[in-house]
Amino acid sequence: MPIINSDFKPAWWLKNPHLQSIWGTAFKHKPEIELIPQRIELDDGDFIDVLKTKDIKNKPIVLILHGMEGSVESHYAKPLIHKLDMAGYGVYFMHFRSCSGELNRLPRGYSSNDSADIQAVIESIKVDKRRSPFAVIGFSLGGSVALKWLGEKAENADTTVGIAVSVPFRLRDAAIKLEKGFSRVYQYYLVSTCQRKYQEKEELLSSPLKVNVKELNTFYRYDDEITAPLNGFKSAEDYYEKCSSRQFLKSIRKPTLILHAKDDPFMWDHSAPREHELSKDVHLELTEQGGHVGFISGKYPWRSEYWLDQRILQWLQEQQQKLLN
């Protein structure tokens, strides 16, 4: 079935969607793991920084994409990398432009349009390891870009399977939702980080825009006056319409799992796609609760169980088994 009602049950002490969304950031253990840095030079003169696990030879490769203003230090990154590494996968972690700790070279940063950057990283992996990734996994905005890439490439996508978690299926919906209630806390944090990066880059580069970034305190205003023009779009509405991932789902031709909580505080209930919008290769697994990149269960706070990591690994192994049968 293209839409699956998940068996995930949140921890009884963590049913609030905001607690689900924040808990991992505050309390999830980040294991120590040795990662090898690699810089990929792009055709437009910019660069992308990736990290990879050791001893990747002959292992199926997984490429991970982080969410907005995320990095390898995001709460979901190192635990998943470690789990995949222990399970016998080689992992590449892609930083979007300006998210590796060093500002990118061009006036523009990253956006939901950057599916070409995924392809550039994959081409580098193909040269480096002489094979394409087995899986591409994206979180939040990274999931949105991954789904866009999968839809654009269809059967020619250089991967075997895809996974997307807590995706903002409609960017305009997310921009509006994040102006409401407690969700404004997430907006404040993320927009403030974007403003700071823009100001830091202004000190190094001559911006083609005449804007006071401090006044752009919502996603919509920031996207309308900075993200859209710097990435070649007429407006925020033009950017949202052309880059939202929901419209690409029907074109995906690789087995793809989308994990989404109905109470995700970054989106509305109606933001998730309907069955007729999914290709036969896309499976949307919906949970009643789970927040944004949360999905935490367990009987006790000191014994939190991170269902998301387990589900991702389980699905990857199921797909590998299908290939063997």
C-alpha positions in Angstrom: 0.0 0.0 0.0 1.4 3.5 -0.8 0.2 4.9 2.5 1.0 2.9 5.6 -0.4 3.6 9.1 2.7 3.1 11.2 2.9 1.1 14.4 5.0 3.7 16.1 3.9 4.5 19.6 5.4 7.6 21.3 6.8 7.4 24.9 3.9 8.0 27.3 6.0 10.8 28.9 6.7 12.4 25.5 3.5 12.7 23.5 3.6 16.4 22.9 4.9 17.1 19.4 7.2 19.9 20.5 8.8 17.7 23.2 9.2 15.0 20.5 10.9 17.5 18.3 13.2 19.0 20.9 14.1 15.9 23.1 16.7 14.5 20.8 18.5 17.9 20.4 18.8 18.1 24.2 19.4 14.5 25.3 20.2 12.1 22.4 23.7 10.7 22.8 26.1 11.5 20.0 28.7 8.7 19.7 32.3 9.4 18.8 32.9 8.3 15.3 35.9 8.9 13.1 34.9 10.6 9.8 37.1 11.5 6.9 36.5 15.0 5.4 36.3 15.6 1.6 35.7 18.7 -0.4 33.9 18.6 -3.7 34.6 21.4 -6.1 31.5 22.4 -8.1 31.2 23.6 -11.7 29.9 27.0 -10.6 33.1 27.7 -8.6 31.6 26.8 -5.2 32.2 23.7 -3.1 30.4 21.1 -0.9 32.0 19.5 2.1 31.2 15.9 2.9 32.3 13.5 5.6 32.7 9.7 5.1 33.2 6.7 7.3 36.4 4.7 7.2 36.8 1.3 5.4 34.0 1.8 2.9 35.4 -0.6 0.3 32.9 -3.2 -0.8 30.2 -1.9 1.5 26.8 -0.6 0.3 27.0 3.2 0.4 24.4 5.4 2.1 24.4 9.2 1.4 22.8 11.3 4.2 21.4 14.9 3.8 20.7 17.1 6.8 17.9 19.5 7.4 17.8 23.3 7.3 20.7 24.9 9.1 21.8 21.4 10.2 25.1 19.7 10.0 26.9 16.5 11.1 26.3 17.8 14.7 22.5 17.6 14.3 21.0 15.3 16.9 20.0 12.6 14.3 23.3 12.6 12.3 26.1 10.8 14.2 23.8 8.3 15.9 22.5 7.2 12.5 25.9 7.2 10.9 27.2 5.1 13.8 24.3 2.6 13.5 24.7 2.3 9.8 28.5 1.9 10.1 28.0 -0.9 12.7 25.5 -2.6 10.4 28.0 -2.8 7.5 27.2 0.3 5.5 29.6 2.9 4.2 28.3 6.4 4.9 28.7 9.7 3.2 27.3 12.8 5.0 26.7 15.8 2.7 26.7 19.3 4.1 24.7 21.8 2.1 26.6 25.0 1.1 27.7 27.0 4.2 26.7 24.3 6.6 30.0 22.6 7.2 31.4 25.5 9.3 32.8 27.4 6.4 30.9 29.9 4.3 30.5 29.0 0.7 32.1 31.2 -2.0 29.0 32.5 -3.9 26.4 35.1 -2.7 23.7 32.4 -2.7 23.6 29.7 -0.1 21.6 26.5 -0.3 17.9 26.1 -1.0 15.3 23.5 -1.7 16.2 23.7 -5.3 19.6 22.2 -4.8 19.0 18.7 -6.3 21.9 19.4 -8.7 24.2 19.5 -5.7 23.1 16.0 -4.7 24.0 14.8 -8.2 27.4 16.5 -7.9 28.1 14.6 -4.7 27.0 11.3 -6.2 29.2 11.8 -9.3 32.1 12.3 -6.9 31.2 9.1 -5.0 30.9 7.2 -8.3 34.5 8.3 -9.3 35.8 7.6 -5.8 34.1 4.2 -5.2 33.2 3.2 -8.8 29.6 2.7 -7.8 26.5 4.7 -6.9 25.0 4.9 -3.4 22.7 2.1 -2.4 20.5 4.7 -0.5 20.0 8.4 -0.2 18.5 9.5 3.1 17.3 13.1 3.7 15.9 14.8 6.8 13.5 17.7 6.7 14.7 20.1 4.0 17.3 17.5 3.0 14.5 15.1 2.5 12.6 17.6 0.4 15.6 18.0 -1.9 16.2 14.3 -2.1 12.6 13.7 -3.2 12.9 16.4 -5.8 16.1 14.8 -7.1 14.5 11.4 -7.1 11.5 12.7 -9.1 13.6 14.6 -11.6 15.8 11.7 -12.3 13.1 9.0 -12.2 14.5 5.7 -13.3 17.8 7.3 -14.0 18.4 8.3 -10.3 21.9 7.1 -9.2 20.6 5.2 -6.2 18.8 2.0 -5.4 16.4 3.3 -2.8 15.5 6.6 -1.0 14.3 7.6 2.4 12.9 11.0 3.5 12.0 12.0 7.0 9.8 14.9 8.2 9.6 16.5 4.8 8.1 20.0 4.3 6.1 18.7 1.3 4.7 22.2 0.5 7.2 25.0 1.3 4.5 27.6 1.5 2.6 25.6 4.0 5.7 25.3 6.2 6.4 29.0 6.0 2.8 29.8 7.1 2.7 27.1 9.8 6.0 28.4 11.4 4.4 31.8 12.0 1.8 30.2 14.3 1.9 29.4 18.0 4.8 27.6 19.5 6.1 26.8 16.0 7.4 30.4 15.9 10.2 29.3 18.3 11.6 27.1 15.5 11.2 29.9 13.0 13.0 32.3 15.2 16.0 30.0 15.7 16.3 29.0 12.1 15.8 32.5 10.6 18.2 34.0 13.1 20.9 31.5 12.0 20.2 32.4 8.3 20.4 36.1 9.1 23.7 35.7 10.8 25.2 33.7 8.0 24.0 36.3 5.5 25.6 39.1 7.5 28.9 37.2 7.8 28.9 36.6 4.0 28.1 40.3 3.4 31.4 41.2 5.1 33.3 39.0 2.7 31.3 39.4 -0.6 29.5 42.2 -2.2 25.8 41.2 -2.1 23.8 42.0 -5.2 20.7 42.6 -3.0 19.8 45.8 -1.2 18.0 44.5 1.9 18.1 44.9 5.6 18.3 41.3 6.6 17.6 42.1 10.3 14.0 43.0 9.3 13.4 39.7 7.5 12.2 37.8 10.6 9.9 35.2 9.0 10.7 32.5 6.5 8.4 34.0 3.9 10.1 37.4 4.0 13.6 35.9 4.1 12.7 33.6 1.1 11.0 36.4 -0.8 13.8 38.9 -0.5 16.9 36.7 -0.2 16.5 33.0 -1.1 14.3 33.5 -4.2 16.4 36.3 -5.9 19.7 34.7 -5.1 18.6 31.4 -6.6 17.0 32.8 -9.7 13.3 32.9 -8.7 10.9 35.8 -9.1 9.5 35.6 -5.5 8.9 33.4 -2.6 5.8 32.1 -4.2 7.7 31.3 -7.4 10.3 29.5 -5.4 7.8 27.5 -3.3 5.8 26.5 -6.3 8.7 25.2 -8.3 10.7 23.6 -5.5 8.2 21.9 -3.2 8.8 18.2 -3.3 5.1 17.1 -3.2 4.8 17.7 -7.0 7.7 15.3 -7.7 6.5 12.3 -5.9 4.5 10.9 -8.8 7.6 10.7 -10.9 9.8 8.7 -8.5 10.8 5.3 -9.9 13.0 4.1 -7.1 11.7 2.4 -3.9 11.3 5.3 -1.5 10.1 5.4 2.1 8.7 8.7 3.5 8.3 8.8 7.3 6.0 11.6 8.5 4.2 12.4 11.8 0.7 13.9 11.5 1.5 16.2 14.4 4.7 17.6 12.9 4.8 21.2 14.2 6.5 22.4 10.9 3.5 21.5 8.8 -0.3 21.3 8.7 -2.3 18.1 8.7 -3.2 18.6 5.0 0.5 19.2 3.9 1.1 15.4 3.5 0.4 14.0 0.0 -2.6 11.9 -0.8 -2.5 8.4 -2.3 -3.1 9.6 -5.9 0.0 11.8 -5.7 2.4 9.0 -5.0 4.0 6.7 -7.6 3.8 3.0 -7.1 7.4 3.1 -5.8 6.7 5.6 -3.0 5.5 4.4 0.4 4.3 7.1 2.8 4.4 5.8 6.4 2.3 8.0 8.7 2.4 8.1 12.5 -0.2 9.8 14.6 2.5 11.4 16.7 6.2 11.9 16.6 6.8 15.6 16.0 9.6 16.8 13.6 12.4 14.3 13.3 11.4 12.9 16.7 9.7 9.5 16.8 10.9 8.7 20.3 9.5 5.8 22.4 10.5 4.0 25.5 9.2 3.3 29.0 11.4 5.7 30.9 13.1 9.0 30.0 16.5 7.5 31.0 15.9 4.7 28.5 14.7 6.6 25.5 14.3 4.5 22.3 14.9 6.1 19.0 12.4 4.3 16.7 13.4 6.4 13.7 17.0 5.0 13.6 15.7 1.5 14.0 13.0 1.9 11.2 15.5 3.3 8.8 17.9 0.4 9.3 15.1 -2.1 9.1 13.8 -0.7 5.8 17.3 -0.6 4.2 17.9 -4.3 5.2 14.4 -5.3 3.9 15.3 -3.6 0.5 18.6 -5.4 0.4 16.9 -8.7 1.0 14.5 -8.1 -1.8 17.3 -7.6 -4.2 18.8 -11.0 -3.2 15.5 -12.8 -3.7 
